[in-house]
Amino acid sequence: MGPDYLGLLAGYVAAAGAFWVLFLAAPGIMQAQPVQIQRPWLELLLLAIGIAGVLGVGQLYVAKRLLPEQGEFFQSLNQILIFAPAVAVLVFLRPFWAKNYLPLDRAVSGLGLGLVLALLAFTAFIAASRGIGAWPGAAGQASRRRWRDCRPGRRRRAGRGRRPPGELAAPGRVRGSRSRRAADR
């Protein structure tokens, strides 16, 4: 297993373990009304259809049959399309909020808890995969957005960036030569 897989494992274990400890320490944190499932086999069948839909649309993505991967916007739309069947099934099964443990009266505290658990999982992932010293750089990279690349009409100017090895650096001059006279010889 590579360091990224170990990092993912550490992140999931840290978030799930912290939530479990919090749940044991404060049992009232998940005071949800018990949900009665009227037809469990039908709901299980619908969930299986939703999972099959996610896998099917995911295979379309792998085969490059979804939206083109040109920029972050289209990549985000592809992710929405991939997970849309699962969300559609969850919305179809009523009552949506109660069955998914999202009580609307405590939404702010639930989002705060989710943010803290996400930061804990991110920290565990970085510590396990790259070392805790890489956290500030990784956090900055995850939070930074490249606005200059996202604005419409902005293109990278020709001549910036690296040239492939052996490509001419300037007219009459070979990349890596010491002087123009050396290129002319």
Secondary structure as GFF3:
##gff-version 3
##sequence-region A 1 185
A	DSSP	alpha_helix	3	25	.	.	.	ID=ss1
A	DSSP	three_ten_helix	27	30	.	.	.	ID=ss2
A	DSSP	alpha_helix	40	62	.	.	.	ID=ss3
A	DSSP	alpha_helix	72	92	.	.	.	ID=ss4
A	DSSP	alpha_helix	96	99	.	.	.	ID=ss5
A	DSSP	three_ten_helix	104	106	.	.	.	ID=ss6
A	DSSP	alpha_helix	107	129	.	.	.	ID=ss7
A	DSSP	three_ten_helix	132	134	.	.	.	ID=ss8
A	DSSP	alpha_helix	135	143	.	.	.	ID=ss9
A	DSSP	alpha_helix	147	150	.	.	.	ID=ss10
A	DSSP	alpha_helix	180	184	.	.	.	ID=ss11
###
